[in-house]
Amino acid sequence: MHAFPYIKTRIKVIQKEEIVLTPIEVAIEDMKKKTLELAVAVNQEPPDAKMLQMVLQGSVGATVNQGPLEVAQVFLAEIPADPKLYRHHNKLRLCFKEFIMRCGEAVEKNKRLITSDQREYQQELKKNYNKLKENLRPMIERKIPELYKPIFRIQSEKRNSFHRSSFRKCETQLSQGT
C-alpha cells in the first residue's frame, strides 16, 4: 500500500471521510493553525528570520481581508444568542488569547534576529502588533457569564459541617480522651 501522491497515476480509494464544520469551527481551526505556525517559527533551531518575518507579517500585518482581526470581529464582536454556540465562542476567544501571546513572542524574537537595516521594519511590526492587540482586547476579555455559573446550587444550611452531630461526637471524644 502506498500513500498518495505516488508514482502510480491512480490509487484505489479505501476510505472516504467527510466532516462538516460550522463557520465558527472553521475559524477555530484556522486560528489554531496560525498559532501553531507562529510557535514553530519562534522555536525553530537554528532561527530563520525570513520565515519568522513571513509568518509574523501574515499574522499582525495582514492586509488581505484584515486577517485575524476580521475573524474576531465577525465571531467575537457579539455574544451569540444561541447557547449552543457559547462553547465555540469561548474556544475561539481562548485561541485568540494564545494567538496574541505568540505574536508578542514572535515580535520579540524578530527584534533579536534583525540587522540594523531592518529596524524600521521591526518598528512597523511592533506597531501593527500593538494595534491588533488593542483591537482584539475587548473581544478577548469579554466572557459569557452563563459559562461561569455553578452547575449545582449548594445550600449552605445543609452543608454547614460545624453543625453536624458526627463532628460534635468526634470533638467530645477527643476532649474526653485527653
Secondary structure, DSSP 8 states (H G I E B T S, - for coil): ---SS-SSS-------------HHHHHHHHHHHHHHHHHHHHH-SS--HHHHHHHHHHHHS--GGGHHHHHHHHHHSS--SSGGGHHHHHHHHHHHHHHHHHHHHHHHHHHHH--GGGHHHHHHHHHHHHHHHHHHHHHHH---GGGGS-SS---HHHH-GGG-HHHHHHHHHHHHH-
